[in-house]
């Protein structure tokens, strides 16, 4: 998962606090890409107080996905 420049700009311009629904509505209105919208759709249902809060959730999810997708080494 990589935060695109468009997503970064979107998060910087968003008014906070914002709910997941607020983020989705504004992302669709701003014409974010389907992959960026999918990232927002995967966020937990809660209020977000700043862009870093959303980046934190996206980053922890990417890290968890990276560890679960690694196949164990053969002995």
N, C-alpha and C positions, 0 to 999 in steps of 0.2 A: 504494500500500500504506500503510495506516494501522494502527498497533498499537492495537487496541481496549483499553478500560479492563480488560476481562476478561482479555485476553492479558497486559497489564502486571501485573495482580494475580497471575496464574498464574506469570509469570516471577519475580516477587518472592518468592513462596511456595515455589518449587521448591528442592529440595536439590541442591547442586552439589558435585563435578562430576556431570554427567549426560550420557548418550548421547542420540542422536536417538531411539532406541527408548524410553528412559526418559521423555523428553519426551512422545512420542506416547501411551504407556501412561497417564501421569498426566493428560494433556489429555483423553483419552477418559473416564477415571474422573471427572474434575472437570466434565465436560459442556461443554467449550469448543465454540464454534460450528463448523460445518463449514468456514467460511472461515479461522478461526484454526488449525484442525487442518491444513488445506491448506498454510498457511504453514510449519508445522512439518515437514510431509512434504517440502517443497521444500528444507529445510536440508541441507547436506552431512553425510555420515556421519562424525562425529567426536565427541570429548568436548567439552563446553561447561563452562567453569569459573565462569561467572556469567551473570546475565541480560543484562548489557551485551554479552556476547559474542554472544548470539543476536540482540539488537537490531542489532548491527553487521552481521551477515550479512543480516538482513532489510532493513536500510537500504541496503546496497551493492547488493543485488539490485534493490530498487525504483529506485535511481538508474540502474542499468544498463538496466532495462526502460524507464525514461523516455527515455533517450537513443536506444534502438533503435526506439522506437515513434514518434519524431518524423519526420514526412515532410520531405524537403528542400524548401526554398523554390524556387519557380519563378523563373527569371531573366527 
